[in-house]
Amino acid sequence: MKQIYSNYTKENHLVWQILFDRQLQKLPNAACSEFLKGLERIAFQPEKIPDFEITNSLLNILTGWKIQAVPGIVDDRIFFELLAAKRFPATTWIRRMDQLEYLEEPDMFHDVFAHVPLLTNKDFCEFLQSLGKIALEHGHDAHAIHLISRIYWFTVEFGLIDDTNGRRIYGAGILSSSGETDFSLSNKPVHLEYNVDQILDSSYRKDIFQSKYFIIKSFEELFKSLSLIRKGLKVRLMEIMRK
């Protein structure tokens, strides 16, 4: 599947601009520094939807990653196969004007605006690719994939980081949501130190703001936790086999 750029309408570009401008008002004081640097590196513009070919040429130079156009949410195994191959799956459709505040299924603004800037960070990319490889090691073990999805959810989608500017957001599920951007950094949810075992034992819901967020100290910490993820996954799968 390819992005057919000429198919985008004026309304599509306007929706992108509204969402882009709204988040850019919040993110300088909310997003982590590496995300903001990534926005500059990847040269996204508020007035037009990104062209995947242009974005991919920049990503390839920076980290060797590419956006892979997909029709919608893909099967977990295919998703992790793409990550292992340094391809990030992204839809090409964007929400309508009447869907600015709520969307059940991730659209291109979430997939591209919120995810792609951090694909310019090498430590983050190494973590993402390695997570994909770990998933592939477990073949068609649905429970293993589910546990790995928890790691992905509480880091890549809904992770927080304490960087040089204080507590900031790096999770794309938050960065693409105006409401959750404010909520995640407030005193309403529970804030926890990054803990692989606790994440592996934590379920999540997709239809509400998260009740808890895990905080890393650096993307290097995230990358170095891969051995703990492998260990924690092995322990839990062995426990299931004993039952």
Legacy VTK file of the C-alpha trace (Angstrom):
# vtk DataFile Version 3.0
C-alpha trace
ASCII
DATASET POLYDATA
POINTS 243 float
0.000 0.000 0.000
1.161 3.532 -0.786
0.172 7.017 0.259
-1.578 8.689 -2.678
-0.843 12.286 -1.800
-3.032 13.812 -4.516
-6.114 12.237 -2.895
-5.958 14.557 0.131
-8.607 17.278 0.095
-8.472 20.834 1.379
-10.410 19.669 4.433
-7.832 16.933 5.083
-5.007 19.475 5.095
-7.072 21.844 7.231
-7.731 19.119 9.816
-3.987 18.401 9.934
-3.293 22.112 10.447
-5.865 22.525 13.228
-4.547 19.504 15.110
-0.921 20.471 14.473
-1.373 24.056 15.660
-3.365 22.988 18.723
-0.710 20.555 19.863
2.138 22.959 19.078
0.626 25.385 21.574
0.870 22.752 24.317
3.899 20.641 23.481
6.787 23.079 24.032
6.004 22.830 27.756
4.826 19.212 27.698
6.723 17.111 25.139
10.210 15.770 25.768
13.104 17.622 24.173
13.905 14.758 21.773
10.386 14.843 20.347
10.610 18.584 19.760
14.023 18.191 18.139
12.580 15.405 16.024
9.809 17.683 14.755
12.501 20.045 13.479
14.638 17.252 12.007
11.716 15.750 10.139
10.510 19.154 8.878
6.772 18.724 9.411
4.748 21.755 8.356
1.404 22.835 9.850
-0.204 23.775 6.554
0.190 20.444 4.771
0.054 16.727 5.471
3.514 15.116 5.313
4.489 13.330 2.114
5.733 9.871 3.158
8.351 9.752 0.375
9.959 12.981 1.556
9.733 11.970 5.217
11.228 8.556 4.471
14.210 10.059 2.694
14.963 12.117 5.818
14.413 9.204 8.210
16.622 6.936 6.131
19.515 9.361 6.503
18.972 9.849 10.242
18.225 6.327 11.520
17.474 4.042 8.570
13.766 3.837 9.424
10.821 4.281 7.072
7.068 4.810 7.335
5.142 1.835 5.967
1.677 2.783 4.748
-1.043 0.410 5.995
-4.848 0.468 5.565
-5.594 0.562 9.307
-4.801 -1.331 12.498
-2.690 -4.350 11.555
-2.382 -7.734 13.245
0.022 -7.677 16.202
2.447 -10.098 14.564
2.588 -8.072 11.339
3.012 -4.930 13.430
6.034 -6.318 15.274
7.463 -7.774 12.049
7.463 -4.266 10.604
9.164 -2.833 13.692
11.850 -5.524 13.521
12.484 -4.480 9.910
12.757 -0.786 10.873
9.401 0.053 9.335
6.770 1.981 11.254
3.169 1.204 10.164
1.072 4.293 9.562
-2.393 4.807 8.166
-2.832 7.298 5.342
-6.324 8.503 6.255
-7.000 11.450 8.551
-10.016 12.137 10.736
-12.903 14.355 9.650
-13.563 17.839 10.947
-16.318 16.507 13.218
-13.864 14.023 14.801
-11.316 16.503 16.118
-12.013 15.761 19.775
-12.432 11.987 19.765
-11.450 9.136 17.504
-11.878 5.417 18.213
-9.189 4.226 15.796
-5.764 5.887 15.356
-5.496 8.005 12.222
-2.519 9.486 10.394
-2.187 12.415 12.781
-1.558 9.985 15.614
0.621 7.630 13.574
2.712 10.298 11.872
2.720 13.492 13.922
3.007 11.722 17.273
5.235 8.751 16.395
7.577 9.770 13.602
9.586 12.574 15.289
11.064 10.105 17.803
12.110 7.827 14.934
14.982 10.301 14.586
16.362 9.230 17.998
18.761 6.259 17.743
18.282 4.861 21.280
14.517 4.969 20.895
14.729 3.320 17.478
16.989 0.557 18.814
14.443 -0.149 21.556
11.567 -0.207 19.079
13.326 -2.540 16.659
14.501 -4.860 19.440
10.978 -5.066 20.864
9.816 -6.183 17.437
12.535 -8.843 17.302
11.612 -10.152 20.759
8.009 -10.536 19.589
9.124 -12.482 16.523
11.128 -14.866 18.704
7.840 -16.023 20.205
6.223 -16.825 16.884
2.478 -17.256 17.233
2.365 -17.348 21.046
-0.583 -15.016 21.582
0.081 -14.559 25.301
3.709 -13.588 24.705
2.640 -11.033 22.099
0.050 -9.686 24.527
2.691 -9.187 27.226
5.034 -7.452 24.792
2.118 -5.241 23.757
1.869 -4.071 27.377
5.487 -2.908 27.231
4.779 -1.089 23.967
1.603 0.462 25.362
3.120 1.875 28.555
6.254 3.155 26.810
5.908 3.996 23.124
2.234 4.962 23.374
1.832 6.315 26.922
5.284 6.833 28.389
6.591 9.820 30.346
10.218 10.847 30.818
12.079 12.993 33.339
14.450 14.885 31.045
16.486 18.061 31.534
13.319 20.192 31.377
11.448 18.182 34.010
8.652 15.666 33.555
7.696 15.427 29.901
5.767 13.242 27.442
7.226 10.913 24.839
4.286 8.522 24.351
2.512 9.076 21.036
-0.924 8.252 22.422
-0.561 11.279 24.676
1.203 13.564 22.188
-1.658 13.256 19.694
-4.334 13.989 22.319
-4.888 17.506 23.588
-6.876 16.280 26.588
-4.482 13.534 27.642
-1.496 15.850 27.234
-2.903 17.931 30.088
-4.193 14.964 32.088
-1.008 12.874 32.024
1.115 15.626 33.576
-1.477 16.588 36.195
-1.775 15.183 39.713
-4.859 13.127 38.778
-3.226 9.911 37.481
-0.648 7.770 39.277
2.967 8.372 38.245
5.326 5.417 38.650
9.014 4.791 38.031
9.688 2.651 34.971
9.458 -0.972 36.077
9.389 -3.809 33.540
7.839 -6.390 35.877
5.076 -4.033 36.945
4.288 -3.168 33.330
4.171 -6.832 32.306
1.569 -7.367 35.035
-0.494 -4.278 34.120
-3.546 -4.453 31.884
-4.688 -1.418 29.953
-7.746 0.046 28.263
-7.890 1.883 24.958
-11.138 3.773 25.478
-10.170 6.025 28.426
-7.302 8.158 29.670
-4.744 5.975 31.393
-4.965 5.726 35.185
-1.195 5.363 35.559
1.917 6.331 33.641
5.439 4.944 33.889
8.376 7.343 33.841
11.792 6.668 32.326
14.930 8.717 33.018
16.304 8.462 29.473
15.857 6.592 26.221
19.097 4.825 27.019
17.381 3.378 30.108
14.594 2.150 27.865
17.074 0.434 25.539
19.032 -1.108 28.410
15.834 -2.606 29.865
15.498 -5.053 26.956
17.297 -7.787 28.906
14.808 -7.300 31.754
11.943 -7.561 29.287
13.284 -10.856 27.947
13.748 -12.186 31.487
10.332 -11.057 32.712
8.646 -12.489 29.645
10.382 -15.861 30.104
9.347 -16.079 33.760
5.687 -15.412 32.997
5.525 -17.824 30.100
7.098 -20.562 32.236
4.519 -19.918 34.957
1.741 -20.475 32.429
3.316 -23.731 31.250
3.408 -25.046 34.843
-0.327 -24.493 35.301
LINES 1 244
243 0 1 2 3 4 5 6 7 8 9 10 11 12 13 14 15 16 17 18 19 20 21 22 23 24 25 26 27 28 29 30 31 32 33 34 35 36 37 38 39 40 41 42 43 44 45 46 47 48 49 50 51 52 53 54 55 56 57 58 59 60 61 62 63 64 65 66 67 68 69 70 71 72 73 74 75 76 77 78 79 80 81 82 83 84 85 86 87 88 89 90 91 92 93 94 95 96 97 98 99 100 101 102 103 104 105 106 107 108 109 110 111 112 113 114 115 116 117 118 119 120 121 122 123 124 125 126 127 128 129 130 131 132 133 134 135 136 137 138 139 140 141 142 143 144 145 146 147 148 149 150 151 152 153 154 155 156 157 158 159 160 161 162 163 164 165 166 167 168 169 170 171 172 173 174 175 176 177 178 179 180 181 182 183 184 185 186 187 188 189 190 191 192 193 194 195 196 197 198 199 200 201 202 203 204 205 206 207 208 209 210 211 212 213 214 215 216 217 218 219 220 221 222 223 224 225 226 227 228 229 230 231 232 233 234 235 236 237 238 239 240 241 242
